[in-house]
Amino acid sequence: MATSLYVGNLSFSSTQSGVEALFAQYGTPISVNLIMDRVTGRPRGFGFVEMEEGEARNAIAGLNGVEFEGRALRVNEAEKRPAPRRW
């Protein structure tokens, strides 16, 4: 089963292919999604990577706190939160 990982403190110049290559050291990323600002179109400094469960655990252990493009990454399992209600 796939596990979604939160990847925080990314450089604003990080690219999807760069993050994918970083996580590929620990297995095959199923998907990489960097969150973009709606107004500017620039990355917001965080994203999500989906990997198989065992590979995801290895990626968390190997990459949390590691410097990537000049910033220390925060990598952990993504929390599933319900979307807020909008009336």
C-alpha positions in Angstrom: 0.0 0.0 0.0 1.2 3.5 -0.8 2.1 6.0 1.8 2.0 9.8 1.3 4.9 11.8 2.8 4.9 15.5 3.7 8.1 17.2 2.5 8.6 20.6 4.1 11.2 23.4 4.1 11.9 23.0 0.4 13.8 25.7 -1.4 11.5 27.9 -3.5 13.7 26.9 -6.5 13.1 23.1 -5.9 11.7 21.3 -8.9 9.5 18.2 -9.1 12.3 16.3 -10.9 14.9 17.2 -8.3 12.7 16.1 -5.4 11.8 12.9 -7.3 15.6 12.1 -7.9 16.3 12.7 -4.2 13.6 10.3 -3.0 14.5 7.7 -5.7 17.6 6.9 -3.6 15.1 5.1 -1.2 12.7 3.5 -3.8 10.5 4.5 -6.6 8.3 7.5 -6.0 4.8 6.9 -7.2 4.0 10.6 -7.4 5.6 13.9 -6.5 3.4 17.0 -6.0 5.0 20.4 -5.1 2.4 22.9 -3.9 2.3 26.1 -5.9 1.1 29.6 -4.9 -2.1 30.4 -6.9 -1.3 34.0 -7.4 2.5 33.9 -8.2 2.7 30.4 -9.6 5.9 29.9 -7.5 6.4 26.9 -5.2 5.3 27.4 -1.6 8.1 25.4 -0.1 6.4 22.1 0.6 5.0 19.1 -1.2 4.0 15.5 -1.1 5.7 12.3 -2.3 3.9 9.0 -2.5 5.9 5.8 -2.1 5.4 2.2 -1.1 5.2 1.8 2.7 8.6 0.2 3.4 10.3 2.6 1.0 8.5 5.6 2.6 9.8 4.6 6.1 13.3 4.4 4.7 13.0 7.8 3.1 11.7 9.4 6.3 14.6 7.9 8.3 17.2 8.9 5.6 16.0 12.3 4.6 14.4 14.0 7.6 16.8 16.8 8.6 19.1 16.3 5.6 20.1 19.5 3.8 18.8 19.7 0.2 19.4 22.8 -1.9 20.6 24.7 1.1 17.7 23.9 3.5 17.2 21.2 6.1 14.2 19.1 5.0 11.3 18.0 7.2 10.0 14.7 6.0 7.3 12.7 7.8 4.1 10.8 7.0 1.4 13.1 5.7 -1.6 13.7 8.0 -5.0 13.1 6.6 -7.2 16.1 7.6 -10.7 16.7 6.4 -11.2 19.8 4.4 -12.7 22.7 6.3 -16.3 23.5 5.5 -17.0 26.6 3.5 -20.4 28.1 3.5 
